[in-house]
């Protein structure tokens, strides 16, 4: 949850983190089907708190899982990693010109 982007409306897409004791899974920020606002406020800045609290929580109770955002199926593939790296390299080159 700390190294993956949360969504396009979250500032810089990433959460800030304190030291020890920070949650490892999103499910640790949810209690009885609701966001625990106090926990979210500890790890998220300003306006992003309200954006996260506005995110709907699944009623199906599915467990957290790791998802590779660079494929449609969410599974990590070596070729998708290569394509991602190439895209990052092109964007870096464009930024330098």
N, C-alpha and C positions, 0 to 999 in steps of 0.2 A: 504494500500500500504506500510505501514511502518513495519508491523509485519509479512508479508508474503514474502517468497522467490521470487525473480524475475527470476531466472534461473541459470543453472549450471555454466555458464561462468561469472557470476557476482561475484566479490570478496565477500566471506562469504555469498553470496546469498541475503543479505539484504542491504537496503539503509541506509546511515547515515542521521541523521536529525538535523536540527538546531532547535531553539526554535520557538515561534509563527510565524504565517504566512506561514508555510510550506504547500504544497498542500496535500489535503486529497485523491484525486483521480488521477489516471494516466491521465485522460482526461484534467486535469489542466496543463499538461506538453505538450499539443498538441494544435497547432493553425492552422487552415485551412489545416488539413491533414498532417501536418509536426511537428516533434519534435521541441520544443522551446529550442534550445541549451543552452541559458543562464540560463534557469530554471533548466535544467538537471544538468548543471555544479554546481549549488548551492547545490544540494542534493546528488551528486554522486562523488566518488573519482576517480582520475586519469584515468587509462585505461578503467574503467567501463563506462565512458562517451561515448567513441566511440562505445562500445558494445551496449549500450542502443540506441544510435542514429542510429545504424545499424539495430535495430529491425524494421521489417515492421509494418506499421500501417494499420489496417483494413480499407478498402475503404467502408465498409458497414455502418460505423457510429454507431455501436452498443454501448449502454451505458455501463459504467463500472459496474462490478458486483463482488460480493464476491464468491470465489470458494474454496472449501475444496479440497486440493491437494491429500488427502489420499484415494480418491475413484475415479473410472473411470468416473463416471457421474458428479463429482464436487460438489455433495450435501453432507452435513454433516450427518453422521449416527452415532448413539451412538456406535454401534459395531466397526465402523472404528476408532473412537476415542480410544476405549479400545485397539484395535490392535496396534494403533500408540503408545500409552503409554507403552504397553508391549515391543514393539520393541525398544523404547528409553531406557527402563529399562535394556533390554538385552545388548544393546550397551554400556551403562554406566558400567555395570558389567564387560564386556569384557575389557574396558579401564582401569579398576582397577586391573586386573590380570596381 
